[in-house]
């Protein structure tokens, strides 16, 4: 059950990492061929990061050295792809959140601009410099007593100058409004690009939003890749290594295999052990025939290989054969010597 859960988690993590890598690669190209190529490359890199340690667990020599060199490079490439995915996702989220606010701000500024343009269109005055020059000339002429410089003319020039100055202020307001629109758009995008967690990190560390986002993206990318690698190692490499250790222990020679206790075997309750391990007469006869034919010495390893049974069952069969040999004066199990293997002697 635990192995099935490990497989399921490994598949989920790998599928998630593949989706992130493919989505990141898909947004970096326009042509279909480029997109498919980048997506396939990203998928291969993610699979290599997740499966190389598990598949190369039993590799020795140059193969292990290649795995040690290639795996960190694949991890770095996968981190770059995942960081791009997170940045694109956060940018899209910031744009989606900023869209309503920017729309309301744009509508308010458009209305303000329309009001300023309407007010400016109603002003027919000439430029401030022209009107100011004429007013100065009229005032000088009036002081000299010239007839054309009447008080009414001077007053009209003063009114026109005030209107020209008002038109200049309206134009300045339009220019300032245009600059405020661009500046507010940039500040809003930068503020909305940082979520509350990022802003909290910025307040604690004093780093910029870009630095905090880069660190968070790198941490998430490493976590996804290392988690997938660990799960696949637990699902594939760990059981294989456990089976290899069991096989090595099972193949280790026992004292009975080395002939240490063959002359004076310890008394055992053969009927009970045989009943527990279901030793049949046909199995005993098969082993007896093989030993009599001189195929192999009657060791537990030979019996395991012959019957494909467990070490305990092989031990029980050997002891039964030894008991049968002691009970029969015609046939016995001879101990191994330096020149001849153990076998049945008639």
Secondary structure as UniProt FT lines:
FT   HELIX           2..26
FT   TURN            27..28
FT   HELIX           32..55
FT   TURN            56..58
FT   HELIX           62..121
FT   HELIX           128..144
FT   HELIX           151..192
FT   HELIX           196..205
FT   HELIX           209..232
FT   HELIX           233..237
FT   HELIX           238..250
FT   TURN            255..261
FT   TURN            263..264
FT   HELIX           270..277
FT   HELIX           281..292
FT   TURN            293..294
FT   HELIX           300..307
FT   HELIX           311..327
FT   STRAND          332..333
FT   STRAND          344..345
//
